Amino acid sequence: MNRHTTLYAAIALALTSSAALAGNVADIYQDGESNVAAITQINSDEPMTAVISTVGDANSADVLQDNSWFAEANITQEGDMNDADIVQEVFSDYATATINQVFGTTDSTASIVQSAAEESIANVTQEEALSSDASISQSDTLAATGTITQIGTANQASIVNLNSWYTTASILQNGSELSAAISQTNVSDESNAQVIQFGTANLATIDQDGAYLSQATVAQLGGSNVASVLQLDVEDASADILQTGDGNDAYIMQTSGVLSSTASIVQTGDGNLAEIDQSTASDSSAFIDQSGDENLAVVMQSGEFDFASINQSGDVNSAWVEQSAGAGNQAYIDQPGSDNIAEIQQSVSFDGYAEIAQTGDINDAYVAQEGDFNAAVLAQSGDFNLAETEQLGADNIAEIDQSGDDNIADIDQWGELNDAIIAQSGSFNEAVIFQDGSDNIAEIEQSGDYNSEE
């Protein structure tokens, strides 16, 4: 034991000797050069335990426990230039904090702060990490648990729980140049947030504020991915992002008034962008699955009991779904082809149904619904086709099937109980159906080329 060890061991024992009869225990072990360790335990009738063990170069460890119930702190460091800091202050109740940095943790830094929190547990582990940084802060929380595990190089992780109930946050990172942040603030009730990162240069952010029974999970197994989940003043909301490809961006936003809504984004391809916005949506669900490459998918929901699904297994596709000021709508977009554009808009629509399937390439399809119980189905298995449907009214049905190439089809229904069908198996055809009124039926079939019908 060098002279630094002797000095700080003496300081630690001096600071805890006044409460030694109350069951306080302090232990410091240091083997190496330029190590610094300090333990402070004050004002507790319950047992406190603080253990610091460092083996290596230029390590620094600091434990402060002030009037904390059943507090226990444990710091273990082996490696180069490590720094660990645990603070469990006034009324931390059943707090337990553990920092473990071992075997080659060069330039690593870990910090845990717990204050006035019942049953709080914080755990930080960094192994074989280079230039890693981890921080957990839990304040005024009830039954909070935070866990950070980093194995790799140049990692960063941060968990902040402030005034949160029953909060659980967990970050696991194994890779290089990763960054993750979880923030649960101002009464997040029974919130649960988890970030899992394997790969290189991934970025994940989760923010939950005032979220009742909310849960958010981000898993990144590829490289250069960006994922963000924002839940603000929501209830019973759930959000999940899974990225196994590379270079993907995924964003989920659930804000005020979101009741029992679910959002999920899965990106197994590369270079995709997905966004789900559930602002003031209630009991709604949105799912985006991108297994292709360089796709764009956006879902915006602000109604009630709406459902939206976008599946992009092809490449370079774009899809939009907007469901606003309505209820009970269903929207489906499936793009196995490539270079397609699909858009569904259900505004002031109730119990509407819209489906777009694009198995061909370089097609455009648009559906707009306003009213009650309208249904539209658009299928494009050919290439270079354009299909449009607008329904203003109730109980209207529109079907467009384009199996040929370079066709244009348009169905407009203003009224009630109208049926319209357009089928184009030829090429370079144009068909338009306009129904203004009630109980109309229209059908156009074009199997040849260069036809035009209205």
N, C-alpha and C positions, 0 to 999 in steps of 0.2 A: 504494500500500500504506500503510495507516494504521499508527499506532504499536503497536496491538495485534498486528497481523500481524508487524511487525518483532520484537516481544518474543518471541512464541511460536515464531516461526521460529528465533530464536536459541536458545531452550530446546531445541527439537527437534534442531537441529544439534549442540548441546552434548552431549545425551544419546546421540547415535549416533556421535559422532566417534571414540570409543575403539575402535569396531568397524568403522570405515569401511573399513579395509584388508581386512577379512574379507568384504567384498562387501555390506554394509548400505547401503541407500539411503533417504533421507527427503526428502520434498518437501511444502511447504505453500504454498498460494496463498489469499489472502483479499482480497476486495474488498467493502467495505461498512462497517457500523458495529457496534460491540460484539461482534465475532467473537472466539471463543476456539478455539485449536487446540493440541494437544499430541501429540507422538510419542515413544514410549520403546521402544527396541530394545536388548536386553541378552543377553549370553552365548550367542552362536551362532557357530559356525564356518561355517555355511552362509549363503547370501545371504538377506537380508530386505529387503522393500520396503514402504514405507508412504507413501501419497499422500493428502493432504487438500486439497480444493478447495472453497471456500465463496464464494458470491456472494449477498448479501442482507443481512438485518437480524438481529441477535441470534442468530447461529448458533453452535453449539458442537460440536466434534468432538474425539474422544479415541481414540487408538490405542495400545495396549500390547502388545508382542510380547516375551515372555520365554522364552528358550531354546527357541524353536519352530523346527522344521525347515521349510525351504522356505516359511516363512510369508510371506504377501503380504496386505496390507490396503489397501483403497481406499475412501475416503469422498468423495462429491460432494454438495454441498448448494447449492441455489439456492432462495430463498424467505424466509419469515419465521419467526423463533423456532424453528428446527429444532435438534434435538439428535441426535447419532449417537455410538455408543460401541462400539468393537471391542476385545476382549481375547482374545488367543491366547497362552495361558500354557503352562507347562512341558510339553515333549514333545507339542506339538500335531501333530507329524509333518508331513504334507504339507498343512497347513491353508491355506485361502484364504477370506477374508471380504470381501465387497463390500456396501457400503451406498450407495444412490443415492436421494436425495430431491431432486426437481427441480420447478421451476415451480409456485409457489403451495402449497407444503407447510407451511401454517400450523399451528403447535403440534404438529408431527410429532416423534415420538421413535422411534428404532430402536437396538437393542442386540444385539450378537452376542458370545457367549462360547464359546470352544472350548478344551478342556483335555485333554491326553493322548489325543488322538484321531488315529487314522491316516486318511489320505486324506480328511479332513473338508473340506467345502465349504459355506459358508453365504452366502446371497445375499438381500438385502432391497431391494426397490424400491418406493418410494412416489411416485406422480406425481399432480399436481393434487389431492392429498389434504388435507383439513382436519381437524385434531384427530386424526390417525391415530396409532396406536401399534403397533409391531411388535417382537418380541423372539425371538431364537433362542439356545438354550443347548444345547451338545453336550458331554458330559463322558464320558471313558473309553469312547468309542465307536469302532467299527471301520468304516471305509468309510462313515461317516454323511454324508448330504447334506440340507440344509435350505434351502428356498426360500420366501420370502414376497413376494408382489406385491399391492399395494393401490392401486387407482385409484378414487377417490371421496371421500366425506366421512365423518368421524366413525367410521372403521374401527378395529378392534382385531384383532390376530392374535398368537398365541404358539405356539412350538414348543419342546418340551423333550425331549431325548434323553439319558438317563442310563444308563450301563453297557449300552448297546444294541449289538448286532452288526448289521452290514450294513443299518443303518437308513436309510430314506428318508422324509422328511416334506415335504409341499408344501402351501402355502395360497395360493389366488388369490381375491381379493375385489375386486369392482367394483360399488359401490353406496354406500348410506349406512346408517349405524347398524348395521353388521355386526359380529359378533364370532365368532372361531374360535379353538379351542385344540386342540393335539395334544400328547399326553404319551406317550412311549414310555420306560419305565423298567425298570431291573433285568433286563437280559438279555432283550430282546425278540427276539433272534436275527435272522432275516431279515425283520423286520416292515416294512411299507410303509403309510403313512397319507397320505391326500390329502383336502383340503377345497377345494371350489370354490363360491363364493358370488357370485351375481348377483341384485341386487334390493335390498330395503330391510328392515332390522330382522330379519335372520336370525341364528340362533345355532346353532353346530355345535361338538360336543365329541367327541374321539376319545381313548381311553385304552387303551394296550396294555402289559401287564406280563407278562413271562415267556412271551410268545406266540411259538411256533416256527412259522416260515414263514407268519405271519398277515398279512392284508391288510385294510385298512379304507378305504372311500371314502365321502365325503359330498358330494353335489352339490345345492345349493340355488339354484334359478333364479327362485323366486317371492319373496313377501314375508311377514314375520312368521312364519317357519317355525322349528321347533326340532328338531334332530337330535342324537342321542347314540349313540355306539358304545363299549361297554365290553368289552374282551377281556382276561381275566385268567387266567394260567396255562393257556393253551389251546395246541393244536398243530394246524397245518394248517387253521386256521379262516379263513373269509372272510366279510366283512360289507360290504354296500353299501346306501346310502340315497340315493334320488333324489327331490327335491321340486321340482316345477315349478309347483305351485299356491300358494295363500296360506293362512296360518294353520294349517298342519299340524304335528303332533307325531309324531316317529318315534323309537323306542328299540330298540336291539339290545344284548343282553347275552349274552356267551359267556364262561363262567367255567370252573372247574376241570374237567379231564378231557375237554374237548371235542376230539375227534379228527376231523379232516377234515370238519367241519360247515360248512354254508353258510347264510347268512341274507341276505335281500334284501327291501327295502321300497321301493315306488314309489308316490308320491303326486302325481298330476296334477290332482286335484280340490282343493277348499278345505275347511278346517275339519275335517280327518280326524285320527284318532288311531290309531297302529299300534304294536304292541309285539311283539317276538320275544325269548323267553327260552330260551336253550339252555344250561342248567346241567347239567353232567355228561352231556351228550348226545354220542354218538359217531356219526360218519358219517351225520349227519342233515341234512335240508334243510328250510328254511322260506321261503316266498315270500308276500308280501302286496302286492296291487296295488289301489290305491284311486283310481279315476278319477271317482267320484262325490263328493258333498259330505256332510260331517258324519257320516262313518262311523266305526265302532269295530271294530278287528280285533286279536285277541290270539292268539299261538301260544306254547305252552309245551311244550318237549321236554326229556326227561331219560332217554330210552331210547337204543336203537341202531338205525341204519339206518331211521329213520322219515322220512316225507315229509309235509309239510303245505302246502296252498296255499289262500289266501283271495283271492277276486276280488270287489271291490265296485264295480260300475259304476253302481249306483243311489245313492239318497240316504238318509241317516239309518238305515243298517243297522248291526246288531251281530253280530259273529261271534267265536266262541271255539273254539280247538282245543287240547286237552291230550293229550299222548302221554307216558306215564310208565311206567317199570318194565317195558317191553316191547321188542319189536324187529320191524322190517320192516313197520310199519303205514303205511297211506296214508290221508290225510284231505283231502277237497276240499270247499270251500264256495264257491258261486257265487251272488252276489246282484245280478242286474240290476234287480230291483225295488227298492221303497223301504219303509222302516219295518219291515223284517224282522229276526227274531232267529234265529240258528242256532248250535248248539253241538254239538261232537263231542268225546267223551271216550273215549280208548282207554287203559285202565289195566290193567297186567298182561296186555296183549294182544299176540299174536304173529301177524304176517302178516294183520292185519285190514284191511278196506277199508270206508271210510265216505264217502258223497257226499251233499251237500245242495245242491239247486238251487232257488232262489227267484226266479222271474220275475214273480210276482205281488207284491202289496203287503200289509203288515201280517200276515205269517205268522210262526208259531213252529215251529221244528223242532229236535228233540233226538235224538242218537244216543249210546248208551253201550255199549261193547264190552269184555268181559273174557273172555279165552280165546284159542283158536287158529282162524285161517282163517275168521273171521266176516265177512260182507258185508252192508252196509245201504245202500240207495239211496232217498233221499227227494226227491220233486219236487213243488213247489208253484207251479202257474201261476195258481191262483185267488187270492182274497183272504180274509183273516180266517180262515185255517186253522191247525189245530194238529196236528202229527205227532210221535209219539214212538216210539222203538225202543230196547229193551234186550235185549242178547244176552249170556248167561252160559253159556259152553260152547264147542263147537267145530263148525266147518263148517256154521254156520247162515246162512240167507239171508233177508233181509227187504226188501220193496219197498213203498213207499207213494207213490201218485200222486194228488194232489189238484188237479184242474182246475176244480172248482167252488168255491163260497164257503161260509164259515162251517161247515166240516167239522172233525170230530175223529177222528183215527186213532191207534191204539196197538197195537204189536206187541211182545210179550214172549216171548223164547225162552230156556228154561232146559234145556239138553240138547245133543244132537248131531244133525247132519244134518237139521235142520228147515228147511222152506220156508214162507214166509208172504207173501201179496200182498194189499194193500188198494188198490182204485181207487175214487175218489170224484169223479164228474163232475157230480153234483147238488149241492144245497145243504142246509145244516142237517142233515147226516147224522153219525152216530156209529158207529164200527166198532172192535171190540177183538178181538185174537187173542192167546191165551195158549197156549204150547206148552211142556209140561214132560215131557221124555222124549226119544225118538230117532225119527228117520225119519218125522216128522209133516209133513203137507202141508195148508195151509189157504189159502183164497182168498175174499175178500169184494169184491163189485163193487156199488156204489151209484150208480145213474144218476138216481134220483128225488130227492125232497126229504123231509126229516124222517124218515129211516129210522134205525133203531138195531139193530145186530147184534153178537152176541158169539160 
